[in-house]
Structures are given as C-alpha cells and as structure tokens.
Amino acid sequence: MQERTSTAERYTRGFAAAVAAVATLILAANAGPAPAEVPDPAQRPAQHVISQPERG
C-alpha cells in the first residue's frame, strides 16, 4: 500500500505543476506565425487597374 503524502508535499507538487502550466501557456501565446516575406517587386504579379474614361 502506498504511503500518504504530506499536505505540504501535495501543495508543492500542485504549485510546481501550475508554474509549468503558466510557463507553457506564455510560451505558446508568444509563438505566433512567422512574419510574411516582403515580395520582390520584380516577382510580383501585375496589378490590373481599371482605367476611367477621360472626361473632357
């Protein structure tokens, strides 16, 4: 049969688990998507511009 753990030991384990959980959540929150690459202007597709008829 297992020995009973002391109250202080249980609280210490619980506190350590809480600290590990908070650290994991903080790291996960800071791990965002990588910044988008700035496309090379020479490689960008041409933009279609709708020309307005000249008024005159």
C-alpha positions as protocol buffer text, in pm:
chain_id: "A"
residue {
  index: 1
  type: MET
  ca { x: 0 y: 0 z: 0 }
}
residue {
  index: 2
  type: GLN
  ca { x: 123 y: 349 z: -78 }
}
residue {
  index: 3
  type: GLU
  ca { x: 223 y: 595 z: 190 }
}
residue {
  index: 4
  type: ARG
  ca { x: 17 y: 908 z: 228 }
}
residue {
  index: 5
  type: THR
  ca { x: 193 y: 1219 z: 109 }
}
residue {
  index: 6
  type: SER
  ca { x: 206 y: 1518 z: 336 }
}
residue {
  index: 7
  type: THR
  ca { x: -10 y: 1821 z: 273 }
}
residue {
  index: 8
  type: ALA
  ca { x: 295 y: 2038 z: 212 }
}
residue {
  index: 9
  type: GLU
  ca { x: 427 y: 1795 z: -48 }
}
residue {
  index: 10
  type: ARG
  ca { x: 95 y: 1791 z: -232 }
}
residue {
  index: 11
  type: TYR
  ca { x: 79 y: 2171 z: -234 }
}
residue {
  index: 12
  type: THR
  ca { x: 439 y: 2189 z: -355 }
}
residue {
  index: 13
  type: ARG
  ca { x: 366 y: 1950 z: -642 }
}
residue {
  index: 14
  type: GLY
  ca { x: 49 y: 2140 z: -730 }
}
residue {
  index: 15
  type: PHE
  ca { x: 231 y: 2471 z: -727 }
}
residue {
  index: 16
  type: ALA
  ca { x: 510 y: 2332 z: -947 }
}
residue {
  index: 17
  type: ALA
  ca { x: 252 y: 2198 z: -1193 }
}
residue {
  index: 18
  type: ALA
  ca { x: 77 y: 2537 z: -1201 }
}
residue {
  index: 19
  type: VAL
  ca { x: 405 y: 2719 z: -1269 }
}
residue {
  index: 20
  type: ALA
  ca { x: 486 y: 2476 z: -1551 }
}
residue {
  index: 21
  type: ALA
  ca { x: 137 y: 2522 z: -1699 }
}
residue {
  index: 22
  type: VAL
  ca { x: 161 y: 2902 z: -1690 }
}
residue {
  index: 23
  type: ALA
  ca { x: 508 y: 2896 z: -1846 }
}
residue {
  index: 24
  type: THR
  ca { x: 380 y: 2668 z: -2122 }
}
residue {
  index: 25
  type: LEU
  ca { x: 83 y: 2896 z: -2192 }
}
residue {
  index: 26
  type: ILE
  ca { x: 305 y: 3205 z: -2205 }
}
residue {
  index: 27
  type: LEU
  ca { x: 544 y: 3036 z: -2447 }
}
residue {
  index: 28
  type: ALA
  ca { x: 254 y: 2917 z: -2663 }
}
residue {
  index: 29
  type: ALA
  ca { x: 99 y: 3264 z: -2669 }
}
residue {
  index: 30
  type: ASN
  ca { x: 427 y: 3419 z: -2785 }
}
residue {
  index: 31
  type: ALA
  ca { x: 482 y: 3163 z: -3059 }
}
residue {
  index: 32
  type: GLY
  ca { x: 296 y: 3330 z: -3342 }
}
residue {
  index: 33
  type: PRO
  ca { x: 317 y: 3285 z: -3713 }
}
residue {
  index: 34
  type: ALA
  ca { x: 637 y: 3381 z: -3887 }
}
residue {
  index: 35
  type: PRO
  ca { x: 640 y: 3729 z: -4039 }
}
residue {
  index: 36
  type: ALA
  ca { x: 538 y: 3739 z: -4401 }
}
residue {
  index: 37
  type: GLU
  ca { x: 812 y: 3777 z: -4654 }
}
residue {
  index: 38
  type: VAL
  ca { x: 826 y: 4102 z: -4844 }
}
residue {
  index: 39
  type: PRO
  ca { x: 779 y: 4006 z: -5208 }
}
residue {
  index: 40
  type: ASP
  ca { x: 1040 y: 4111 z: -5458 }
}
residue {
  index: 41
  type: PRO
  ca { x: 883 y: 4382 z: -5679 }
}
residue {
  index: 42
  type: ALA
  ca { x: 1018 y: 4209 z: -5990 }
}
residue {
  index: 43
  type: GLN
  ca { x: 841 y: 3888 z: -5893 }
}
residue {
  index: 44
  type: ARG
  ca { x: 503 y: 4041 z: -5806 }
}
residue {
  index: 45
  type: PRO
  ca { x: 216 y: 3975 z: -6045 }
}
residue {
  index: 46
  type: ALA
  ca { x: 93 y: 4270 z: -6247 }
}
residue {
  index: 47
  type: GLN
  ca { x: -197 y: 4459 z: -6095 }
}
residue {
  index: 48
  type: HIS
  ca { x: -499 y: 4511 z: -6310 }
}
residue {
  index: 49
  type: VAL
  ca { x: -607 y: 4871 z: -6300 }
}
residue {
  index: 50
  type: ILE
  ca { x: -944 y: 4967 z: -6432 }
}
residue {
  index: 51
  type: SER
  ca { x: -894 y: 5279 z: -6638 }
}
residue {
  index: 52
  type: GLN
  ca { x: -1151 y: 5551 z: -6613 }
}
residue {
  index: 53
  type: PRO
  ca { x: -1254 y: 5717 z: -6935 }
}
residue {
  index: 54
  type: GLU
  ca { x: -1113 y: 6065 z: -6960 }
}
residue {
  index: 55
  type: ARG
  ca { x: -1363 y: 6343 z: -6918 }
}
residue {
  index: 56
  type: GLY
  ca { x: -1301 y: 6642 z: -7114 }
}
